[in-house]
Amino acid sequence: MSTSGTPVNPEAPDLTAVAPTALRSVHFTERAPNPEIAAENGIRLIELDGTRIEGEAELMAAISAGFEFPDYFGANWDALEECLRDMGSWLEAKGYAIVMEKGEAFWRADADVAGKLVSSWTSAADKWIAEGVPFNLAFIR
């Protein structure tokens, strides 16, 4: 268990797996998954450093760049959710994932932004899960 009381899985998440529910598409773990396995399985992976994301604007920019969001992306939470749901129309992949190293530091620095990211992610996850597409967000302690 982390210092904040959130259970932390000691194992690396399987980014190639389809989560059974939207909430289970978000992982809090000690070990990062192997990016090579994700790449070999066609998973589009964004790797972020939680100590280098300083607020909402920087997070939006990193996700937008990593998933090649269209120019019309509005860099707000509604637009993020919409683009996460629709990105299969411009970014072909067998799955999508974000891995945030030093995730605990990210949560400590701005829990509001971290919580909004999880909310947007899980809202979009319902669509991907229904289509049988891996869609995972992992916070690595």
Disulfide bonds with the S-S distance in Angstrom:
none
